[in-house]
Every structure is written in structure tokens, then in C-alpha cells.
Amino acid sequence: MQRVAIIVPGELAFALMHMAGVVAGFGGVEAKPFRTKAEAIAWLSEALQPGHGESPEARPGP
């Protein structure tokens, strides 16, 4: 799934972008609003970590 981070300045824009993110999810895009650039980058970076998006059953056990 593709990720899109949206940095928004105010409460209304944050709420609207949150709702837009829900709709985007139906099209295979994970979109999420953030208040700071640092938060957005951290969330986007999570997707680059090994094993991201795998179910726990798909990961090798100990």
C-alpha cells in the first residue's frame, strides 16, 4: 500500500484530511494528516522498515 503524509496547519484542515485519508484507503492509498514535518517523516519511515505490512504469521519465528 502506498503511503502519503499530509502536513496541515489547523484543526479544520486536520479533520478534513483525516476524512480524506479514510476515503483514500479504499483506493489502496494510506493517507494520514500530521501537524509537524517530523511526525510525517517518522510515519513514512516506518514503511521502510523490514517486515512492515506483514502479518505476524508471515514472520519467521524464534
Biopython code that builds the backbone (N, CA, C, O; Angstrom):
import numpy as np
from Bio.PDB.StructureBuilder import StructureBuilder

atoms = [
    (1, "MET", "N", (0.844, -1.172, 0.000)),
    (1, "MET", "CA", (0.000, 0.000, 0.000)),
    (1, "MET", "C", (0.896, 1.245, 0.000)),
    (1, "MET", "O", (1.878, 1.311, 0.740)),
    (2, "GLN", "N", (0.563, 2.182, -0.799)),
    (2, "GLN", "CA", (1.299, 3.441, -0.896)),
    (2, "GLN", "C", (0.934, 4.346, 0.277)),
    (2, "GLN", "O", (-0.228, 4.393, 0.682)),
    (3, "ARG", "N", (1.915, 5.066, 0.828)),
    (3, "ARG", "CA", (1.670, 5.990, 1.945)),
    (3, "ARG", "C", (1.830, 7.436, 1.493)),
    (3, "ARG", "O", (2.725, 7.766, 0.715)),
    (4, "VAL", "N", (0.943, 8.293, 1.996)),
    (4, "VAL", "CA", (1.006, 9.726, 1.726)),
    (4, "VAL", "C", (0.825, 10.445, 3.058)),
    (4, "VAL", "O", (-0.161, 10.223, 3.761)),
    (5, "ALA", "N", (1.785, 11.310, 3.403)),
    (5, "ALA", "CA", (1.691, 12.122, 4.617)),
    (5, "ALA", "C", (1.309, 13.540, 4.213)),
    (5, "ALA", "O", (1.862, 14.099, 3.266)),
    (6, "ILE", "N", (0.357, 14.115, 4.943)),
    (6, "ILE", "CA", (-0.126, 15.461, 4.643)),
    (6, "ILE", "C", (0.091, 16.315, 5.892)),
    (6, "ILE", "O", (-0.428, 16.002, 6.963)),
    (7, "ILE", "N", (0.859, 17.393, 5.747)),
    (7, "ILE", "CA", (1.101, 18.295, 6.873)),
    (7, "ILE", "C", (0.079, 19.416, 6.788)),
    (7, "ILE", "O", (-0.007, 20.126, 5.786)),
    (8, "VAL", "N", (-0.700, 19.564, 7.866)),
    (8, "VAL", "CA", (-1.795, 20.539, 7.860)),
    (8, "VAL", "C", (-1.636, 21.546, 8.998)),
    (8, "VAL", "O", (-1.138, 21.200, 10.069)),
    (9, "PRO", "N", (-2.054, 22.785, 8.769)),
    (9, "PRO", "CA", (-1.823, 23.847, 9.747)),
    (9, "PRO", "C", (-2.847, 23.954, 10.879)),
    (9, "PRO", "O", (-2.490, 24.377, 11.978)),
    (10, "GLY", "N", (-4.075, 23.593, 10.649)),
    (10, "GLY", "CA", (-5.102, 23.860, 11.657)),
    (10, "GLY", "C", (-6.006, 22.680, 11.915)),
    (10, "GLY", "O", (-5.910, 21.645, 11.256)),
    (11, "GLU", "N", (-6.891, 22.850, 12.889)),
    (11, "GLU", "CA", (-7.797, 21.777, 13.305)),
    (11, "GLU", "C", (-8.783, 21.375, 12.207)),
    (11, "GLU", "O", (-8.998, 20.185, 11.973)),
    (12, "LEU", "N", (-9.375, 22.351, 11.540)),
    (12, "LEU", "CA", (-10.344, 22.034, 10.489)),
    (12, "LEU", "C", (-9.676, 21.275, 9.350)),
    (12, "LEU", "O", (-10.202, 20.266, 8.881)),
    (13, "ALA", "N", (-8.530, 21.753, 8.909)),
    (13, "ALA", "CA", (-7.803, 21.078, 7.832)),
    (13, "ALA", "C", (-7.392, 19.673, 8.258)),
    (13, "ALA", "O", (-7.436, 18.738, 7.458)),
    (14, "PHE", "N", (-6.991, 19.527, 9.525)),
    (14, "PHE", "CA", (-6.604, 18.212, 10.038)),
    (14, "PHE", "C", (-7.789, 17.248, 9.967)),
    (14, "PHE", "O", (-7.644, 16.114, 9.512)),
    (15, "ALA", "N", (-8.945, 17.696, 10.413)),
    (15, "ALA", "CA", (-10.144, 16.851, 10.401)),
    (15, "ALA", "C", (-10.554, 16.483, 8.977)),
    (15, "ALA", "O", (-10.911, 15.337, 8.707)),
    (16, "LEU", "N", (-10.503, 17.446, 8.075)),
    (16, "LEU", "CA", (-10.876, 17.177, 6.680)),
    (16, "LEU", "C", (-9.905, 16.199, 6.029)),
    (16, "LEU", "O", (-10.321, 15.310, 5.286)),
    (17, "MET", "N", (-8.615, 16.362, 6.306)),
    (17, "MET", "CA", (-7.623, 15.461, 5.720)),
    (17, "MET", "C", (-7.710, 14.064, 6.327)),
    (17, "MET", "O", (-7.411, 13.071, 5.662)),
    (18, "HIS", "N", (-8.118, 13.993, 7.587)),
    (18, "HIS", "CA", (-8.324, 12.680, 8.204)),
    (18, "HIS", "C", (-9.444, 11.936, 7.473)),
    (18, "HIS", "O", (-9.312, 10.751, 7.168)),
    (19, "MET", "N", (-10.540, 12.636, 7.196)),
    (19, "MET", "CA", (-11.659, 12.020, 6.462)),
    (19, "MET", "C", (-11.232, 11.653, 5.036)),
    (19, "MET", "O", (-11.620, 10.602, 4.524)),
    (20, "ALA", "N", (-10.446, 12.504, 4.403)),
    (20, "ALA", "CA", (-9.964, 12.208, 3.049)),
    (20, "ALA", "C", (-9.066, 10.975, 3.066)),
    (20, "ALA", "O", (-9.062, 10.188, 2.119)),
    (21, "GLY", "N", (-8.309, 10.812, 4.144)),
    (21, "GLY", "CA", (-7.451, 9.638, 4.271)),
    (21, "GLY", "C", (-8.247, 8.351, 4.343)),
    (21, "GLY", "O", (-7.829, 7.325, 3.806)),
    (22, "VAL", "N", (-9.387, 8.402, 5.000)),
    (22, "VAL", "CA", (-10.259, 7.226, 5.067)),
    (22, "VAL", "C", (-10.738, 6.855, 3.661)),
    (22, "VAL", "O", (-10.723, 5.683, 3.285)),
    (23, "VAL", "N", (-11.154, 7.842, 2.902)),
    (23, "VAL", "CA", (-11.622, 7.601, 1.535)),
    (23, "VAL", "C", (-10.471, 7.087, 0.668)),
    (23, "VAL", "O", (-10.665, 6.180, -0.142)),
    (24, "ALA", "N", (-9.280, 7.656, 0.830)),
    (24, "ALA", "CA", (-8.123, 7.228, 0.041)),
    (24, "ALA", "C", (-7.790, 5.765, 0.298)),
    (24, "ALA", "O", (-7.299, 5.067, -0.589)),
    (25, "GLY", "N", (-8.059, 5.306, 1.511)),
    (25, "GLY", "CA", (-7.787, 3.914, 1.853)),
    (25, "GLY", "C", (-8.550, 2.928, 0.987)),
    (25, "GLY", "O", (-8.072, 1.821, 0.739)),
    (26, "PHE", "N", (-9.718, 3.313, 0.530)),
    (26, "PHE", "CA", (-10.490, 2.432, -0.346)),
    (26, "PHE", "C", (-9.825, 2.274, -1.705)),
    (26, "PHE", "O", (-10.096, 1.310, -2.420)),
    (27, "GLY", "N", (-8.956, 3.213, -2.068)),
    (27, "GLY", "CA", (-8.235, 3.142, -3.342)),
    (27, "GLY", "C", (-6.830, 2.589, -3.200)),
    (27, "GLY", "O", (-6.051, 2.627, -4.153)),
    (28, "GLY", "N", (-6.494, 2.076, -2.027)),
    (28, "GLY", "CA", (-5.186, 1.476, -1.827)),
    (28, "GLY", "C", (-4.097, 2.458, -1.428)),
    (28, "GLY", "O", (-2.910, 2.152, -1.539)),
    (29, "VAL", "N", (-4.493, 3.636, -0.964)),
    (29, "VAL", "CA", (-3.528, 4.643, -0.521)),
    (29, "VAL", "C", (-3.739, 4.894, 0.961)),
    (29, "VAL", "O", (-4.855, 5.175, 1.398)),
    (30, "GLU", "N", (-2.668, 4.791, 1.732)),
    (30, "GLU", "CA", (-2.735, 5.074, 3.158)),
    (30, "GLU", "C", (-2.317, 6.529, 3.348)),
    (30, "GLU", "O", (-1.127, 6.842, 3.330)),
    (31, "ALA", "N", (-3.283, 7.408, 3.527)),
    (31, "ALA", "CA", (-3.029, 8.847, 3.677)),
    (31, "ALA", "C", (-3.357, 9.262, 5.101)),
    (31, "ALA", "O", (-4.378, 8.859, 5.658)),
    (32, "LYS", "N", (-2.477, 10.073, 5.688)),
    (32, "LYS", "CA", (-2.677, 10.461, 7.089)),
    (32, "LYS", "C", (-2.194, 11.894, 7.291)),
    (32, "LYS", "O", (-1.127, 12.263, 6.802)),
    (33, "PRO", "N", (-2.972, 12.700, 8.005)),
    (33, "PRO", "CA", (-2.550, 14.077, 8.285)),
    (33, "PRO", "C", (-1.631, 14.150, 9.500)),
    (33, "PRO", "O", (-1.740, 13.342, 10.423)),
    (34, "PHE", "N", (-0.731, 15.122, 9.489)),
    (34, "PHE", "CA", (0.184, 15.360, 10.602)),
    (34, "PHE", "C", (0.284, 16.846, 10.862)),
    (34, "PHE", "O", (0.047, 17.669, 9.977)),
    (35, "ARG", "N", (0.638, 17.174, 12.083)),
    (35, "ARG", "CA", (0.798, 18.576, 12.456)),
    (35, "ARG", "C", (2.230, 19.067, 12.248)),
    (35, "ARG", "O", (2.459, 20.265, 12.083)),
    (36, "THR", "N", (3.206, 18.131, 12.256)),
    (36, "THR", "CA", (4.605, 18.525, 12.059)),
    (36, "THR", "C", (5.275, 17.672, 11.000)),
    (36, "THR", "O", (4.878, 16.536, 10.738)),
    (37, "LYS", "N", (6.300, 18.251, 10.402)),
    (37, "LYS", "CA", (7.079, 17.533, 9.387)),
    (37, "LYS", "C", (7.780, 16.322, 10.005)),
    (37, "LYS", "O", (7.872, 15.269, 9.374)),
    (38, "ALA", "N", (8.269, 16.468, 11.224)),
    (38, "ALA", "CA", (8.970, 15.371, 11.891)),
    (38, "ALA", "C", (8.062, 14.155, 12.098)),
    (38, "ALA", "O", (8.483, 13.018, 11.884)),
    (39, "GLU", "N", (6.825, 14.397, 12.512)),
    (39, "GLU", "CA", (5.868, 13.294, 12.688)),
    (39, "GLU", "C", (5.586, 12.602, 11.365)),
    (39, "GLU", "O", (5.519, 11.375, 11.299)),
    (40, "ALA", "N", (5.421, 13.393, 10.311)),
    (40, "ALA", "CA", (5.135, 12.831, 8.988)),
    (40, "ALA", "C", (6.294, 11.975, 8.498)),
    (40, "ALA", "O", (6.084, 10.880, 7.976)),
    (41, "ILE", "N", (7.509, 12.467, 8.665)),
    (41, "ILE", "CA", (8.686, 11.710, 8.215)),
    (41, "ILE", "C", (8.832, 10.418, 9.006)),
    (41, "ILE", "O", (9.155, 9.374, 8.438)),
    (42, "ALA", "N", (8.597, 10.479, 10.308)),
    (42, "ALA", "CA", (8.692, 9.270, 11.134)),
    (42, "ALA", "C", (7.699, 8.214, 10.670)),
    (42, "ALA", "O", (8.044, 7.035, 10.583)),
    (43, "TRP", "N", (6.470, 8.625, 10.372)),
    (43, "TRP", "CA", (5.438, 7.681, 9.920)),
    (43, "TRP", "C", (5.793, 7.096, 8.555)),
    (43, "TRP", "O", (5.640, 5.896, 8.327)),
    (44, "LEU", "N", (6.266, 7.949, 7.656)),
    (44, "LEU", "CA", (6.659, 7.457, 6.331)),
    (44, "LEU", "C", (7.843, 6.499, 6.438)),
    (44, "LEU", "O", (7.920, 5.522, 5.692)),
    (45, "SER", "N", (8.758, 6.771, 7.353)),
    (45, "SER", "CA", (9.940, 5.922, 7.529)),
    (45, "SER", "C", (9.578, 4.533, 8.041)),
    (45, "SER", "O", (10.271, 3.561, 7.739)),
    (46, "GLU", "N", (8.501, 4.431, 8.812)),
    (46, "GLU", "CA", (8.059, 3.125, 9.313)),
    (46, "GLU", "C", (7.836, 2.142, 8.166)),
    (46, "GLU", "O", (8.117, 0.951, 8.294)),
    (47, "ALA", "N", (7.335, 2.648, 7.055)),
    (47, "ALA", "CA", (7.028, 1.779, 5.920)),
    (47, "ALA", "C", (8.289, 1.209, 5.291)),
    (47, "ALA", "O", (8.219, 0.226, 4.552)),
    (48, "LEU", "N", (9.434, 1.806, 5.569)),
    (48, "LEU", "CA", (10.693, 1.327, 5.003)),
    (48, "LEU", "C", (11.355, 0.260, 5.859)),
    (48, "LEU", "O", (12.344, -0.342, 5.440)),
    (49, "GLN", "N", (10.825, 0.017, 7.052)),
    (49, "GLN", "CA", (11.400, -0.961, 7.970)),
    (49, "GLN", "C", (11.104, -2.382, 7.477)),
    (49, "GLN", "O", (10.017, -2.653, 6.967)),
    (50, "PRO", "N", (12.076, -3.284, 7.632)),
    (50, "PRO", "CA", (11.845, -4.683, 7.242)),
    (50, "PRO", "C", (10.658, -5.267, 7.993)),
    (50, "PRO", "O", (10.506, -5.049, 9.195)),
    (51, "GLY", "N", (9.834, -5.995, 7.294)),
    (51, "GLY", "CA", (8.695, -6.654, 7.915)),
    (51, "GLY", "C", (7.459, -5.794, 8.019)),
    (51, "GLY", "O", (6.419, -6.273, 8.470)),
    (52, "HIS", "N", (7.541, -4.510, 7.606)),
    (52, "HIS", "CA", (6.359, -3.650, 7.688)),
    (52, "HIS", "C", (5.276, -4.178, 6.766)),
    (52, "HIS", "O", (5.536, -4.497, 5.605)),
    (53, "GLY", "N", (4.076, -4.268, 7.283)),
    (53, "GLY", "CA", (2.948, -4.694, 6.480)),
    (53, "GLY", "C", (2.731, -6.205, 6.458)),
    (53, "GLY", "O", (1.749, -6.690, 5.897)),
    (54, "GLU", "N", (3.654, -6.945, 7.071)),
    (54, "GLU", "CA", (3.472, -8.387, 7.128)),
    (54, "GLU", "C", (2.601, -8.753, 8.320)),
    (54, "GLU", "O", (2.622, -8.088, 9.356)),
    (55, "SER", "N", (1.858, -9.794, 8.155)),
    (55, "SER", "CA", (1.109, -10.294, 9.308)),
    (55, "SER", "C", (2.091, -11.027, 10.226)),
    (55, "SER", "O", (3.116, -11.521, 9.755)),
    (56, "PRO", "N", (1.798, -11.105, 11.517)),
    (56, "PRO", "CA", (2.714, -11.807, 12.436)),
    (56, "PRO", "C", (2.946, -13.252, 12.037)),
    (56, "PRO", "O", (4.017, -13.796, 12.308)),
    (57, "GLU", "N", (1.969, -13.891, 11.398)),
    (57, "GLU", "CA", (2.123, -15.273, 10.971)),
    (57, "GLU", "C", (3.146, -15.409, 9.848)),
    (57, "GLU", "O", (3.743, -16.473, 9.686)),
    (58, "ALA", "N", (3.357, -14.351, 9.072)),
    (58, "ALA", "CA", (4.274, -14.411, 7.930)),
    (58, "ALA", "C", (5.726, -14.263, 8.356)),
    (58, "ALA", "O", (6.627, -14.610, 7.592)),
    (59, "ARG", "N", (5.970, -13.755, 9.557)),
    (59, "ARG", "CA", (7.346, -13.565, 10.026)),
    (59, "ARG", "C", (7.904, -14.864, 10.568)),
    (59, "ARG", "O", (7.185, -15.649, 11.187)),
    (60, "PRO", "N", (9.203, -15.092, 10.332)),
    (60, "PRO", "CA", (9.808, -16.319, 10.874)),
    (60, "PRO", "C", (9.841, -16.280, 12.392)),
    (60, "PRO", "O", (10.072, -15.227, 12.986)),
    (61, "GLY", "N", (9.617, -17.397, 13.004)),
    (61, "GLY", "CA", (9.603, -17.487, 14.458)),
    (61, "GLY", "C", (10.986, -17.689, 15.031)),
    (61, "GLY", "O", (11.961, -17.802, 14.287)),
    (62, "PRO", "N", (11.081, -17.737, 16.355)),
    (62, "PRO", "CA", (12.385, -17.948, 17.015)),
    (62, "PRO", "C", (12.913, -19.342, 16.828)),
    (62, "PRO", "O", (13.993, -19.665, 17.324)),
]
sb = StructureBuilder()
sb.init_structure("model")
sb.init_model(0)
sb.init_chain("A")
sb.init_seg("    ")
for serial, (resi, resn, name, xyz) in enumerate(atoms, 1):
    if name == "N":
        sb.init_residue(resn, " ", resi, " ")
    sb.init_atom(name, np.array(xyz, "f"), 0.0, 1.0, " ", f" {name:<3s}", serial, name[0])
structure = sb.get_structure()
